[in-house]
């Protein structure tokens, strides 16, 4: 299964609902969408991973780079809905501390 992305906007927040797997073959699509949103002036971006069953290192790289890009533009990027293997990889790598809202202090360099 590939990756499907759906973007919604509500109350000043842009949410990208991802469905499928975020891997080497699909991560560029997510990277492009996140970059476009931040560059278009969105200041609160949420990536909903509720329907994502797999995320490899290329997907993690996209999330980290998008987070840093958002911060550089005075925007926020958070992840929600991670569960199972995806949640486990975020926690194991320590990325949950700044990608998942409320999981840490929100500081990453």
QUIFEN-V875731 format. One record per backbone hydrogen bond with DSSP energy under -1.0 kcal/mol. CO is the residue of the C=O (numbers start at 1). NH is the residue of the N-H. E is the energy in kcal/mol with one decimal. If there is no record, write none. Layout:
# QUIFEN-V875731
co = [CO	CO]
nh = [NH	NH]
e = [E	E]
This chain:
# QUIFEN-V875731
co = [2	4	6	8	10	13	14	15	16	17	19	20	22	23	23	26	27	28	29	30	31	32	33	34	35	36	37	38	43	44	45	46	47	48	49	51	54	56	57	58	59	60	61	62	63	64	65	66	67	68	69	70	71	76	78	80	83	83	84	85	86	87	88	89	90	90	94	95	95	96	97	99	100]
nh = [21	19	17	15	13	10	46	8	48	6	4	53	56	26	27	30	31	32	33	34	35	36	37	38	39	40	42	41	76	14	78	16	80	18	52	20	22	60	61	62	63	64	65	66	67	68	69	70	71	72	73	75	74	45	47	49	86	87	88	89	90	91	92	93	95	96	97	98	99	100	106	79	103]
e = [-1.7	-2.2	-3.2	-3.1	-1.6	-2.5	-2.8	-2.5	-2.8	-1.9	-2.7	-2.0	-2.2	-1.0	-2.6	-1.2	-2.7	-2.6	-2.1	-2.6	-2.5	-2.6	-2.1	-2.1	-2.8	-1.6	-2.2	-1.6	-2.3	-2.8	-2.2	-3.1	-2.5	-2.4	-2.1	-2.4	-2.9	-2.1	-2.4	-1.9	-2.1	-2.5	-2.7	-2.5	-2.2	-2.4	-2.6	-2.6	-2.3	-2.1	-1.1	-3.0	-1.7	-2.7	-2.8	-3.5	-1.2	-1.2	-2.6	-2.3	-1.9	-2.4	-3.0	-1.9	-1.1	-1.7	-1.1	-1.2	-2.4	-1.3	-1.2	-3.4	-2.3]
